[in-house]
Structure formats: structure tokens, C-alpha cells
């Protein structure tokens, strides 16, 4: 989704945002003023046809899945780079706990 929306909120201009970021923004309301390239003026979100779904229930909107890592194509002389999201602390805690339990099981 393109990041094309700017919001005027709490006296500041923020953005650009995409649709899902607007949905998740804690301060966005139907009265929040938005603008994107091609608009003449700032308008409330409730008046923008393509943003009316920002306030619908989450079950009605199918968000795109977040990939845990991505790979960009590389040429012969380039180095392959990976970008990944690290595990959350509780995943590591679970893994360590499972290893400890396994070792205790084998020793007992």
C-alpha cells in the first residue's frame, strides 16, 4: 500500500501514512484532517471515500501478512543481505525452557 496520506493532528502535520497505519494510529478520528497529492484542501477522514473503511471492524478488513524477512535480488558482484525481525523475548524464553526441560528429562 502506498504511503500517501498526511494528517493534521494535535497541531502538527504527520505522514505520509498508508491505510493500515492510519487504522492503527491512536489519535486518528473521523474528524482528523487528511491530505494527499491532488487534494486542494485538508478534509476530514469521514469525507474521503477511500478512507471510510479506516474505522470499520478489524474482521472486515484483511490486512496483508507481514513477512518475517525479505530478500532483495542481487547481482553477481553484490553481497546477499537479509532483513529479519528478531524473536520476541518470550520466544527465546520458551526455547530456553524447552532445552532445560529436555536436559532434565535426559538426566532423570
Jmol script that loads the backbone (N, CA, C; Angstrom):
load data "model"
ATOM      1  N   UNK A   1       0.834  -1.181   0.000  1.00  0.00           N
ATOM      2  CA  UNK A   1       0.000   0.000   0.000  1.00  0.00           C
ATOM      3  C   UNK A   1       0.880   1.247   0.000  1.00  0.00           C
ATOM      4  N   UNK A   2       0.571   2.201  -0.835  1.00  0.00           N
ATOM      5  CA  UNK A   2       1.402   3.401  -0.881  1.00  0.00           C
ATOM      6  C   UNK A   2       1.194   4.287   0.342  1.00  0.00           C
ATOM      7  N   UNK A   3       2.274   4.887   0.770  1.00  0.00           N
ATOM      8  CA  UNK A   3       2.212   5.861   1.865  1.00  0.00           C
ATOM      9  C   UNK A   3       1.972   7.212   1.228  1.00  0.00           C
ATOM     10  N   UNK A   4       0.711   7.643   1.216  1.00  0.00           N
ATOM     11  CA  UNK A   4       0.369   8.868   0.504  1.00  0.00           C
ATOM     12  C   UNK A   4      -0.444   9.845   1.342  1.00  0.00           C
ATOM     13  N   UNK A   5      -0.872   9.433   2.535  1.00  0.00           N
ATOM     14  CA  UNK A   5      -1.761  10.264   3.339  1.00  0.00           C
ATOM     15  C   UNK A   5      -1.012  11.014   4.425  1.00  0.00           C
ATOM     16  N   UNK A   6      -1.290  12.317   4.509  1.00  0.00           N
ATOM     17  CA  UNK A   6      -0.759  13.152   5.573  1.00  0.00           C
ATOM     18  C   UNK A   6      -1.923  13.527   6.478  1.00  0.00           C
ATOM     19  N   UNK A   7      -1.652  13.641   7.773  1.00  0.00           N
ATOM     20  CA  UNK A   7      -2.714  14.021   8.703  1.00  0.00           C
ATOM     21  C   UNK A   7      -2.293  15.275   9.448  1.00  0.00           C
ATOM     22  N   UNK A   8      -3.282  16.100   9.752  1.00  0.00           N
ATOM     23  CA  UNK A   8      -3.071  17.267  10.588  1.00  0.00           C
ATOM     24  C   UNK A   8      -3.700  16.923  11.924  1.00  0.00           C
ATOM     25  N   UNK A   9      -2.855  16.690  12.917  1.00  0.00           N
ATOM     26  CA  UNK A   9      -3.351  16.201  14.195  1.00  0.00           C
ATOM     27  C   UNK A   9      -2.555  16.819  15.335  1.00  0.00           C
ATOM     28  N   UNK A  10      -3.276  17.241  16.349  1.00  0.00           N
ATOM     29  CA  UNK A  10      -2.666  17.850  17.531  1.00  0.00           C
ATOM     30  C   UNK A  10      -1.742  19.011  17.148  1.00  0.00           C
ATOM     31  N   UNK A  11      -2.135  19.782  16.140  1.00  0.00           N
ATOM     32  CA  UNK A  11      -1.378  20.955  15.720  1.00  0.00           C
ATOM     33  C   UNK A  11      -0.163  20.658  14.863  1.00  0.00           C
ATOM     34  N   UNK A  12       0.025  19.401  14.446  1.00  0.00           N
ATOM     35  CA  UNK A  12       1.188  19.017  13.648  1.00  0.00           C
ATOM     36  C   UNK A  12       0.758  18.276  12.389  1.00  0.00           C
ATOM     37  N   UNK A  13       1.597  18.361  11.368  1.00  0.00           N
ATOM     38  CA  UNK A  13       1.393  17.561  10.159  1.00  0.00           C
ATOM     39  C   UNK A  13       2.276  16.333  10.293  1.00  0.00           C
ATOM     40  N   UNK A  14       1.662  15.137  10.141  1.00  0.00           N
ATOM     41  CA  UNK A  14       2.394  13.882  10.231  1.00  0.00           C
ATOM     42  C   UNK A  14       2.174  13.085   8.956  1.00  0.00           C
ATOM     43  N   UNK A  15       3.152  12.263   8.617  1.00  0.00           N
ATOM     44  CA  UNK A  15       2.986  11.394   7.461  1.00  0.00           C
ATOM     45  C   UNK A  15       4.226  11.374   6.618  1.00  0.00           C
ATOM     46  N   UNK A  16       4.169  10.662   5.541  1.00  0.00           N
ATOM     47  CA  UNK A  16       2.990  10.026   4.956  1.00  0.00           C
ATOM     48  C   UNK A  16       2.671   8.687   5.628  1.00  0.00           C
ATOM     49  N   UNK A  17       1.387   8.319   5.573  1.00  0.00           N
ATOM     50  CA  UNK A  17       0.889   7.058   6.114  1.00  0.00           C
ATOM     51  C   UNK A  17       0.203   6.281   5.009  1.00  0.00           C
ATOM     52  N   UNK A  18       0.150   4.956   5.177  1.00  0.00           N
ATOM     53  CA  UNK A  18      -0.706   4.151   4.300  1.00  0.00           C
ATOM     54  C   UNK A  18      -2.001   3.869   5.063  1.00  0.00           C
ATOM     55  N   UNK A  19      -2.930   3.175   4.431  1.00  0.00           N
ATOM     56  CA  UNK A  19      -4.242   2.913   5.014  1.00  0.00           C
ATOM     57  C   UNK A  19      -4.135   2.214   6.366  1.00  0.00           C
ATOM     58  N   UNK A  20      -3.319   1.156   6.441  1.00  0.00           N
ATOM     59  CA  UNK A  20      -3.212   0.396   7.685  1.00  0.00           C
ATOM     60  C   UNK A  20      -2.583   1.206   8.801  1.00  0.00           C
ATOM     61  N   UNK A  21      -1.642   2.072   8.481  1.00  0.00           N
ATOM     62  CA  UNK A  21      -1.036   2.924   9.502  1.00  0.00           C
ATOM     63  C   UNK A  21      -2.053   3.926  10.040  1.00  0.00           C
ATOM     64  N   UNK A  22      -2.919   4.432   9.165  1.00  0.00           N
ATOM     65  CA  UNK A  22      -3.985   5.320   9.636  1.00  0.00           C
ATOM     66  C   UNK A  22      -4.922   4.570  10.573  1.00  0.00           C
ATOM     67  N   UNK A  23      -5.227   3.324  10.235  1.00  0.00           N
ATOM     68  CA  UNK A  23      -6.097   2.487  11.090  1.00  0.00           C
ATOM     69  C   UNK A  23      -5.514   2.306  12.475  1.00  0.00           C
ATOM     70  N   UNK A  24      -4.208   2.151  12.544  1.00  0.00           N
ATOM     71  CA  UNK A  24      -3.538   1.842  13.811  1.00  0.00           C
ATOM     72  C   UNK A  24      -3.153   3.081  14.620  1.00  0.00           C
ATOM     73  N   UNK A  25      -3.193   4.243  13.995  1.00  0.00           N
ATOM     74  CA  UNK A  25      -2.764   5.470  14.685  1.00  0.00           C
ATOM     75  C   UNK A  25      -3.728   5.746  15.841  1.00  0.00           C
ATOM     76  N   UNK A  26      -3.203   5.893  17.060  1.00  0.00           N
ATOM     77  CA  UNK A  26      -4.086   6.033  18.222  1.00  0.00           C
ATOM     78  C   UNK A  26      -4.880   7.337  18.278  1.00  0.00           C
ATOM     79  N   UNK A  27      -4.448   8.371  17.583  1.00  0.00           N
ATOM     80  CA  UNK A  27      -5.117   9.668  17.666  1.00  0.00           C
ATOM     81  C   UNK A  27      -6.026   9.984  16.480  1.00  0.00           C
ATOM     82  N   UNK A  28      -6.095   9.098  15.496  1.00  0.00           N
ATOM     83  CA  UNK A  28      -6.905   9.360  14.308  1.00  0.00           C
ATOM     84  C   UNK A  28      -8.385   9.111  14.624  1.00  0.00           C
ATOM     85  N   UNK A  29      -9.216  10.098  14.288  1.00  0.00           N
ATOM     86  CA  UNK A  29     -10.665  10.010  14.458  1.00  0.00           C
ATOM     87  C   UNK A  29     -11.321  10.353  13.121  1.00  0.00           C
ATOM     88  N   UNK A  30     -12.636  10.176  13.005  1.00  0.00           N
ATOM     89  CA  UNK A  30     -13.301  10.572  11.760  1.00  0.00           C
ATOM     90  C   UNK A  30     -13.157  12.059  11.441  1.00  0.00           C
ATOM     91  N   UNK A  31     -12.861  12.870  12.445  1.00  0.00           N
ATOM     92  CA  UNK A  31     -12.709  14.311  12.244  1.00  0.00           C
ATOM     93  C   UNK A  31     -11.274  14.725  11.904  1.00  0.00           C
ATOM     94  N   UNK A  32     -10.336  13.793  11.982  1.00  0.00           N
ATOM     95  CA  UNK A  32      -8.943  14.110  11.670  1.00  0.00           C
ATOM     96  C   UNK A  32      -8.834  14.582  10.229  1.00  0.00           C
ATOM     97  N   UNK A  33      -8.105  15.671  10.028  1.00  0.00           N
ATOM     98  CA  UNK A  33      -7.919  16.219   8.680  1.00  0.00           C
ATOM     99  C   UNK A  33      -6.823  15.451   7.946  1.00  0.00           C
ATOM    100  N   UNK A  34      -7.108  15.083   6.687  1.00  0.00           N
ATOM    101  CA  UNK A  34      -6.140  14.361   5.859  1.00  0.00           C
ATOM    102  C   UNK A  34      -5.929  15.099   4.547  1.00  0.00           C
ATOM    103  N   UNK A  35      -4.783  14.809   3.946  1.00  0.00           N
ATOM    104  CA  UNK A  35      -4.444  15.400   2.651  1.00  0.00           C
ATOM    105  C   UNK A  35      -3.525  14.432   1.939  1.00  0.00           C
ATOM    106  N   UNK A  36      -3.629  14.388   0.610  1.00  0.00           N
ATOM    107  CA  UNK A  36      -2.656  13.686  -0.226  1.00  0.00           C
ATOM    108  C   UNK A  36      -2.490  14.492  -1.509  1.00  0.00           C
ATOM    109  N   UNK A  37      -1.470  14.158  -2.266  1.00  0.00           N
ATOM    110  CA  UNK A  37      -1.202  14.862  -3.514  1.00  0.00           C
ATOM    111  C   UNK A  37      -2.447  14.813  -4.393  1.00  0.00           C
ATOM    112  N   UNK A  38      -2.831  15.960  -4.915  1.00  0.00           N
ATOM    113  CA  UNK A  38      -4.024  16.066  -5.750  1.00  0.00           C
ATOM    114  C   UNK A  38      -5.198  16.713  -5.020  1.00  0.00           C
ATOM    115  N   UNK A  39      -5.149  16.734  -3.678  1.00  0.00           N
ATOM    116  CA  UNK A  39      -6.199  17.392  -2.899  1.00  0.00           C
ATOM    117  C   UNK A  39      -5.934  18.893  -2.881  1.00  0.00           C
ATOM    118  N   UNK A  40      -6.990  19.682  -2.953  1.00  0.00           N
ATOM    119  CA  UNK A  40      -6.835  21.130  -2.860  1.00  0.00           C
ATOM    120  C   UNK A  40      -6.734  21.582  -1.408  1.00  0.00           C
ATOM    121  N   UNK A  41      -7.494  20.930  -0.523  1.00  0.00           N
ATOM    122  CA  UNK A  41      -7.535  21.322   0.891  1.00  0.00           C
ATOM    123  C   UNK A  41      -7.488  20.095   1.784  1.00  0.00           C
ATOM    124  N   UNK A  42      -7.282  20.342   3.070  1.00  0.00           N
ATOM    125  CA  UNK A  42      -7.371  19.305   4.081  1.00  0.00           C
ATOM    126  C   UNK A  42      -8.849  19.005   4.304  1.00  0.00           C
ATOM    127  N   UNK A  43      -9.189  17.724   4.411  1.00  0.00           N
ATOM    128  CA  UNK A  43     -10.581  17.323   4.624  1.00  0.00           C
ATOM    129  C   UNK A  43     -10.644  16.283   5.748  1.00  0.00           C
ATOM    130  N   UNK A  44     -11.775  16.217   6.462  1.00  0.00           N
ATOM    131  CA  UNK A  44     -11.926  15.188   7.487  1.00  0.00           C
ATOM    132  C   UNK A  44     -11.934  13.794   6.845  1.00  0.00           C
ATOM    133  N   UNK A  45     -11.359  12.823   7.539  1.00  0.00           N
ATOM    134  CA  UNK A  45     -11.297  11.453   7.008  1.00  0.00           C
ATOM    135  C   UNK A  45     -12.679  10.954   6.634  1.00  0.00           C
ATOM    136  N   UNK A  46     -13.700  11.299   7.408  1.00  0.00           N
ATOM    137  CA  UNK A  46     -15.053  10.786   7.165  1.00  0.00           C
ATOM    138  C   UNK A  46     -15.596  11.197   5.799  1.00  0.00           C
ATOM    139  N   UNK A  47     -15.002  12.226   5.169  1.00  0.00           N
ATOM    140  CA  UNK A  47     -15.457  12.702   3.867  1.00  0.00           C
ATOM    141  C   UNK A  47     -14.668  12.107   2.695  1.00  0.00           C
ATOM    142  N   UNK A  48     -13.645  11.313   2.990  1.00  0.00           N
ATOM    143  CA  UNK A  48     -12.805  10.726   1.942  1.00  0.00           C
ATOM    144  C   UNK A  48     -13.280   9.296   1.691  1.00  0.00           C
ATOM    145  N   UNK A  49     -13.820   9.056   0.502  1.00  0.00           N
ATOM    146  CA  UNK A  49     -14.416   7.757   0.185  1.00  0.00           C
ATOM    147  C   UNK A  49     -13.460   6.591   0.424  1.00  0.00           C
ATOM    148  N   UNK A  50     -12.203   6.724  -0.023  1.00  0.00           N
ATOM    149  CA  UNK A  50     -11.258   5.613   0.102  1.00  0.00           C
ATOM    150  C   UNK A  50     -10.768   5.386   1.524  1.00  0.00           C
ATOM    151  N   UNK A  51     -11.106   6.291   2.462  1.00  0.00           N
ATOM    152  CA  UNK A  51     -10.679   6.113   3.856  1.00  0.00           C
ATOM    153  C   UNK A  51     -11.838   5.803   4.800  1.00  0.00           C
ATOM    154  N   UNK A  52     -13.048   5.682   4.303  1.00  0.00           N
ATOM    155  CA  UNK A  52     -14.194   5.418   5.173  1.00  0.00           C
ATOM    156  C   UNK A  52     -14.045   4.099   5.922  1.00  0.00           C
ATOM    157  N   UNK A  53     -13.306   3.153   5.354  1.00  0.00           N
ATOM    158  CA  UNK A  53     -13.121   1.852   5.995  1.00  0.00           C
ATOM    159  C   UNK A  53     -12.099   1.874   7.124  1.00  0.00           C
ATOM    160  N   UNK A  54     -11.434   3.003   7.342  1.00  0.00           N
ATOM    161  CA  UNK A  54     -10.444   3.099   8.418  1.00  0.00           C
ATOM    162  C   UNK A  54     -11.072   2.748   9.765  1.00  0.00           C
ATOM    163  N   UNK A  55     -12.343   3.046   9.942  1.00  0.00           N
ATOM    164  CA  UNK A  55     -12.984   2.857  11.239  1.00  0.00           C
ATOM    165  C   UNK A  55     -13.882   1.631  11.295  1.00  0.00           C
ATOM    166  N   UNK A  56     -13.867   0.783  10.263  1.00  0.00           N
ATOM    167  CA  UNK A  56     -14.643  -0.454  10.281  1.00  0.00           C
ATOM    168  C   UNK A  56     -13.986  -1.451  11.229  1.00  0.00           C
ATOM    169  N   UNK A  57     -14.738  -2.468  11.633  1.00  0.00           N
ATOM    170  CA  UNK A  57     -14.199  -3.518  12.492  1.00  0.00           C
ATOM    171  C   UNK A  57     -13.030  -4.208  11.810  1.00  0.00           C
ATOM    172  N   UNK A  58     -12.063  -4.629  12.598  1.00  0.00           N
ATOM    173  CA  UNK A  58     -10.862  -5.267  12.061  1.00  0.00           C
ATOM    174  C   UNK A  58     -11.173  -6.541  11.296  1.00  0.00           C
ATOM    175  N   UNK A  59     -12.248  -7.276  11.676  1.00  0.00           N
ATOM    176  CA  UNK A  59     -12.577  -8.523  10.985  1.00  0.00           C
ATOM    177  C   UNK A  59     -12.990  -8.265   9.542  1.00  0.00           C
ATOM    178  N   UNK A  60     -13.496  -7.066   9.265  1.00  0.00           N
ATOM    179  CA  UNK A  60     -13.968  -6.745   7.924  1.00  0.00           C
ATOM    180  C   UNK A  60     -12.826  -6.371   6.982  1.00  0.00           C
ATOM    181  N   UNK A  61     -11.646  -6.114   7.527  1.00  0.00           N
ATOM    182  CA  UNK A  61     -10.521  -5.668   6.710  1.00  0.00           C
ATOM    183  C   UNK A  61      -9.444  -6.738   6.761  1.00  0.00           C
ATOM    184  N   UNK A  62      -9.017  -7.183   5.607  1.00  0.00           N
ATOM    185  CA  UNK A  62      -7.987  -8.210   5.544  1.00  0.00           C
ATOM    186  C   UNK A  62      -6.644  -7.531   5.367  1.00  0.00           C
ATOM    187  N   UNK A  63      -5.864  -7.547   6.447  1.00  0.00           N
ATOM    188  CA  UNK A  63      -4.556  -6.921   6.398  1.00  0.00           C
ATOM    189  C   UNK A  63      -3.579  -7.856   5.702  1.00  0.00           C
ATOM    190  N   UNK A  64      -2.620  -7.261   5.024  1.00  0.00           N
ATOM    191  CA  UNK A  64      -1.604  -8.044   4.349  1.00  0.00           C
ATOM    192  C   UNK A  64      -0.685  -8.655   5.401  1.00  0.00           C
ATOM    193  N   UNK A  65      -0.294  -9.915   5.233  1.00  0.00           N
ATOM    194  CA  UNK A  65       0.593 -10.536   6.218  1.00  0.00           C
ATOM    195  C   UNK A  65       1.972  -9.884   6.197  1.00  0.00           C
ATOM    196  N   UNK A  66       2.597  -9.835   7.358  1.00  0.00           N
ATOM    197  CA  UNK A  66       3.937  -9.271   7.479  1.00  0.00           C
ATOM    198  C   UNK A  66       4.935 -10.402   7.323  1.00  0.00           C
ATOM    199  N   UNK A  67       5.837 -10.257   6.384  1.00  0.00           N
ATOM    200  CA  UNK A  67       6.854 -11.269   6.157  1.00  0.00           C
ATOM    201  C   UNK A  67       7.926 -11.150   7.240  1.00  0.00           C
ATOM    202  N   UNK A  68       8.418 -12.264   7.795  1.00  0.00           N
ATOM    203  CA  UNK A  68       9.433 -12.185   8.850  1.00  0.00           C
ATOM    204  C   UNK A  68      10.778 -11.684   8.339  1.00  0.00           C
ATOM    205  N   UNK A  69      11.062 -11.897   7.075  1.00  0.00           N
ATOM    206  CA  UNK A  69      12.281 -11.349   6.479  1.00  0.00           C
ATOM    207  C   UNK A  69      12.076 -11.194   4.986  1.00  0.00           C
ATOM    208  N   UNK A  70      12.928 -10.409   4.373  1.00  0.00           N
ATOM    209  CA  UNK A  70      12.814 -10.226   2.936  1.00  0.00           C
ATOM    210  C   UNK A  70      14.204 -10.291   2.309  1.00  0.00           C
ATOM    211  N   UNK A  71      14.236 -10.684   1.055  1.00  0.00           N
ATOM    212  CA  UNK A  71      15.490 -10.802   0.321  1.00  0.00           C
ATOM    213  C   UNK A  71      15.374  -9.967  -0.935  1.00  0.00           C
ATOM    214  N   UNK A  72      16.375  -9.143  -1.195  1.00  0.00           N
ATOM    215  CA  UNK A  72      16.355  -8.376  -2.434  1.00  0.00           C
ATOM    216  C   UNK A  72      17.232  -9.080  -3.458  1.00  0.00           C
ATOM    217  N   UNK A  73      16.878  -8.966  -4.725  1.00  0.00           N
ATOM    218  CA  UNK A  73      17.714  -9.596  -5.756  1.00  0.00           C
ATOM    219  C   UNK A  73      19.097  -8.960  -5.789  1.00  0.00           C
ATOM    220  N   UNK A  74      20.104  -9.769  -6.038  1.00  0.00           N
ATOM    221  CA  UNK A  74      21.475  -9.254  -6.096  1.00  0.00           C
ATOM    222  C   UNK A  74      22.140  -9.697  -7.388  1.00  0.00           C
ATOM    223  N   UNK A  75      23.098  -8.911  -7.813  1.00  0.00           N
ATOM    224  CA  UNK A  75      23.880  -9.256  -8.989  1.00  0.00           C
ATOM    225  C   UNK A  75      25.053 -10.141  -8.604  1.00  0.00           C
ATOM    226  N   UNK A  76      25.860 -10.492  -9.579  1.00  0.00           N
ATOM    227  CA  UNK A  76      26.990 -11.385  -9.327  1.00  0.00           C
ATOM    228  C   UNK A  76      28.017 -10.781  -8.383  1.00  0.00           C
ATOM    229  N   UNK A  77      28.230  -9.468  -8.447  1.00  0.00           N
ATOM    230  CA  UNK A  77      29.262  -8.821  -7.647  1.00  0.00           C
ATOM    231  C   UNK A  77      28.730  -8.280  -6.323  1.00  0.00           C
ATOM    232  N   UNK A  78      27.466  -8.477  -6.046  1.00  0.00           N
ATOM    233  CA  UNK A  78      26.884  -7.943  -4.824  1.00  0.00           C
ATOM    234  C   UNK A  78      26.793  -9.017  -3.746  1.00  0.00           C
ATOM    235  N   UNK A  79      26.649  -8.539  -2.522  1.00  0.00           N
ATOM    236  CA  UNK A  79      26.527  -9.446  -1.386  1.00  0.00           C
ATOM    237  C   UNK A  79      25.052  -9.559  -1.025  1.00  0.00           C
ATOM    238  N   UNK A  80      24.609 -10.767  -0.778  1.00  0.00           N
ATOM    239  CA  UNK A  80      23.222 -11.019  -0.387  1.00  0.00           C
ATOM    240  C   UNK A  80      23.013 -10.530   1.039  1.00  0.00           C
ATOM    241  N   UNK A  81      21.965  -9.741   1.252  1.00  0.00           N
ATOM    242  CA  UNK A  81      21.648  -9.263   2.602  1.00  0.00           C
ATOM    243  C   UNK A  81      20.250  -9.711   2.979  1.00  0.00           C
ATOM    244  N   UNK A  82      20.087 -10.061   4.228  1.00  0.00           N
ATOM    245  CA  UNK A  82      18.791 -10.457   4.750  1.00  0.00           C
ATOM    246  C   UNK A  82      18.352  -9.459   5.818  1.00  0.00           C
ATOM    247  N   UNK A  83      17.072  -9.152   5.816  1.00  0.00           N
ATOM    248  CA  UNK A  83      16.498  -8.341   6.873  1.00  0.00           C
ATOM    249  C   UNK A  83      15.472  -9.213   7.572  1.00  0.00           C
ATOM    250  N   UNK A  84      15.555  -9.314   8.862  1.00  0.00           N
ATOM    251  CA  UNK A  84      14.627 -10.156   9.590  1.00  0.00           C
ATOM    252  C   UNK A  84      14.191  -9.468  10.874  1.00  0.00           C
ATOM    253  N   UNK A  85      13.069  -9.914  11.397  1.00  0.00           N
ATOM    254  CA  UNK A  85      12.613  -9.427  12.686  1.00  0.00           C
ATOM    255  C   UNK A  85      13.072 -10.423  13.741  1.00  0.00           C
ATOM    256  N   UNK A  86      13.778  -9.955  14.761  1.00  0.00           N
ATOM    257  CA  UNK A  86      14.243 -10.890  15.787  1.00  0.00           C
ATOM    258  C   UNK A  86      13.058 -11.445  16.585  1.00  0.00           C
ATOM    259  N   UNK A  87      13.267 -12.631  17.161  1.00  0.00           N
ATOM    260  CA  UNK A  87      12.232 -13.200  18.015  1.00  0.00           C
ATOM    261  C   UNK A  87      11.952 -12.270  19.185  1.00  0.00           C
ATOM    262  N   UNK A  88      10.767 -12.321  19.676  1.00  0.00           N
ATOM    263  CA  UNK A  88      10.450 -11.586  20.891  1.00  0.00           C
ATOM    264  C   UNK A  88      11.059 -12.330  22.074  1.00  0.00           C
ATOM    265  N   UNK A  89      11.232 -11.641  23.175  1.00  0.00           N
ATOM    266  CA  UNK A  89      11.892 -12.227  24.337  1.00  0.00           C
ATOM    267  C   UNK A  89      11.183 -13.485  24.831  1.00  0.00           C
ATOM    268  N   UNK A  90       9.862 -13.534  24.745  1.00  0.00           N
ATOM    269  CA  UNK A  90       9.155 -14.702  25.260  1.00  0.00           C
ATOM    270  C   UNK A  90       9.387 -15.946  24.395  1.00  0.00           C
ATOM    271  N   UNK A  91       9.702 -15.774  23.104  1.00  0.00           N
ATOM    272  CA  UNK A  91      10.028 -16.916  22.258  1.00  0.00           C
ATOM    273  C   UNK A  91      11.358 -17.509  22.705  1.00  0.00           C
ATOM    274  N   UNK A  92      12.330 -16.645  22.961  1.00  0.00           N
ATOM    275  CA  UNK A  92      13.620 -17.127  23.449  1.00  0.00           C
ATOM    276  C   UNK A  92      13.468 -17.796  24.804  1.00  0.00           C
ATOM    277  N   UNK A  93      12.651 -17.221  25.664  1.00  0.00           N
ATOM    278  CA  UNK A  93      12.410 -17.807  26.980  1.00  0.00           C
ATOM    279  C   UNK A  93      11.813 -19.205  26.835  1.00  0.00           C
ATOM    280  N   UNK A  94      10.858 -19.374  25.937  1.00  0.00           N
ATOM    281  CA  UNK A  94      10.237 -20.673  25.690  1.00  0.00           C
ATOM    282  C   UNK A  94      11.273 -21.677  25.187  1.00  0.00           C
ATOM    283  N   UNK A  95      12.123 -21.265  24.260  1.00  0.00           N
ATOM    284  CA  UNK A  95      13.149 -22.155  23.711  1.00  0.00           C
ATOM    285  C   UNK A  95      14.110 -22.594  24.812  1.00  0.00           C
ATOM    286  N   UNK A  96      14.561 -21.662  25.632  1.00  0.00           N
ATOM    287  CA  UNK A  96      15.486 -21.987  26.728  1.00  0.00           C
ATOM    288  C   UNK A  96      14.825 -22.936  27.720  1.00  0.00           C
ATOM    289  N   UNK A  97      13.571 -22.687  28.041  1.00  0.00           N
ATOM    290  CA  UNK A  97      12.837 -23.552  28.958  1.00  0.00           C
ATOM    291  C   UNK A  97      12.722 -24.971  28.398  1.00  0.00           C
ATOM    292  N   UNK A  98      12.441 -25.088  27.104  1.00  0.00           N
ATOM    293  CA  UNK A  98      12.333 -26.412  26.487  1.00  0.00           C
ATOM    294  C   UNK A  98      13.669 -27.150  26.522  1.00  0.00           C
ATOM    295  N   UNK A  99      14.773 -26.440  26.306  1.00  0.00           N
ATOM    296  CA  UNK A  99      16.098 -27.061  26.354  1.00  0.00           C
ATOM    297  C   UNK A  99      16.394 -27.544  27.772  1.00  0.00           C
ATOM    298  N   UNK A 100      16.098 -26.712  28.760  1.00  0.00           N
ATOM    299  CA  UNK A 100      16.327 -27.101  30.162  1.00  0.00           C
ATOM    300  C   UNK A 100      15.491 -28.324  30.524  1.00  0.00           C
ATOM    301  N   UNK A 101      14.227 -28.328  30.134  1.00  0.00           N
ATOM    302  CA  UNK A 101      13.367 -29.474  30.424  1.00  0.00           C
ATOM    303  C   UNK A 101      13.866 -30.744  29.733  1.00  0.00           C
ATOM    304  N   UNK A 102      14.354 -30.615  28.523  1.00  0.00           N
ATOM    305  CA  UNK A 102      14.894 -31.761  27.802  1.00  0.00           C
ATOM    306  C   UNK A 102      16.129 -32.325  28.513  1.00  0.00           C
ATOM    307  N   UNK A 103      17.024 -31.425  28.931  1.00  0.00           N
ATOM    308  CA  UNK A 103      18.241 -31.867  29.634  1.00  0.00           C
ATOM    309  C   UNK A 103      17.855 -32.546  30.939  1.00  0.00           C
ATOM    310  N   UNK A 104      16.916 -31.974  31.690  1.00  0.00           N
ATOM    311  CA  UNK A 104      16.481 -32.584  32.949  1.00  0.00           C
ATOM    312  C   UNK A 104      15.855 -33.955  32.702  1.00  0.00           C
ATOM    313  N   UNK A 105      15.083 -34.087  31.629  1.00  0.00           N
ATOM    314  CA  UNK A 105      14.479 -35.360  31.284  1.00  0.00           C
ATOM    315  C   UNK A 105      15.535 -36.416  30.988  1.00  0.00           C
ATOM    316  N   UNK A 106      16.567 -36.025  30.227  1.00  0.00           N
ATOM    317  CA  UNK A 106      17.623 -36.961  29.875  1.00  0.00           C
ATOM    318  C   UNK A 106      18.475 -37.353  31.085  1.00  0.00           C
ATOM    319  N   UNK A 107      18.653 -36.421  32.035  1.00  0.00           N
ATOM    320  CA  UNK A 107      19.441 -36.716  33.227  1.00  0.00           C
ATOM    321  C   UNK A 107      18.659 -37.560  34.233  1.00  0.00           C
ATOM    322  N   UNK A 108      17.321 -37.449  34.217  1.00  0.00           N
ATOM    323  CA  UNK A 108      16.497 -38.139  35.222  1.00  0.00           C
ATOM    324  C   UNK A 108      16.160 -39.497  34.872  1.00  0.00           C
TER     325      UNK A 108
END
end "model"
wireframe off; spacefill off
backbone 0.3
color backbone group
